[in-house]
C-alpha cells in the first residue's frame, strides 16, 4: 500500500515563507508525477504546481514567481517552497503523486493535507 504524507504547514505573516514536504512510501516502483493542490474555504480545489519525472515544472499563475516545486527522487519526496506569502494563499495544501507499483498501471494518491495560514 502507498501512503502520501505532507508536512510543513503553519501560520506565517504576509511576506513570510514556508516549505512544504510530501513523502511517499510503500510499494513504489516509480513516481511519475508529483504535485501540490490547495483548497481555500468556499473555493474549489485548484492546482498549485506539478513536477513530472523529467523535472520540468508547472505553476498556477497565482503563485508563479513566488513558489518553487522540486523533487528528490531518491527520497520519494516533493517540496514546495513558498515565498512572499499572501493572505490569499491561505488554504489546505494537498500533495498528489502518480505512482506505479510495477507493470503498466499507475494510480493517483493524495495526502491528507496540511494547513497554511497567512495573516495580514
C-alpha positions, -999 to +999 in steps of 0.1 A: +000+000+000+012+035-008+010+064+016+015+101+009+021+124+038+025+162+038+042+183+064+054+219+069+023+238+071+017+265+097+009+301+104+030+329+089+027+366+084+023+382+050+056+382+032+068+351+051+079+318+038+071+281+043+084+249+029+061+220+024+073+185+021+055+154+008+069+119+013+056+089-005+062+054+009+051+019+004+051-003-027+066+022-052+083+013-084+083+048-098+067+082-091+057+096-125+044+130-113+041+148-081+022+180-074+006+203-050-030+215-049-048+237-025-084+244-013-094+276+004-127+279+023-156+283-001-135+276-032-128+245-053-095+227-051-070+242-075-037+232-089-007+250-074+023+233-091+033+200-106+066+183-114+069+153-137+097+128-136+117+148-161+120+176-136+100+202-156+077+224-136+042+239-140+027+266-119-006+283-114-004+319-125-013+330-090+019+315-075+044+318-104+075+336-093+068+331-056+066+293-052+091+267-063+084+230-066+111+204-066+116+167-061+141+143-047+136+110-064+159+091-041+138+102-011+104+099-029+098+134-018+084+166-033+088+200-019+070+233-023+090+264-013+066+292-007+079+327-005+063+361-004+031+346+010-001+365+008-034+361+027-050+346-004-025+317-002-043+306+030-057+271+022-053+234+029-025+222+007-026+187-006+001+166-022-007+144-052+015+117-066+010+095-096+027+062-086+034+029-103+039-002-082+050-021-112+035-031-145+018-007-168-008+008-144-004+037-121-026+054-096-031+088-081-025+092-044-035+121-022-022+132+011-045+143+039-035+179+036-016+205+056-030+239+067-012+270+056-025+302+071-011+336+062-021+365+084-023+401+073 
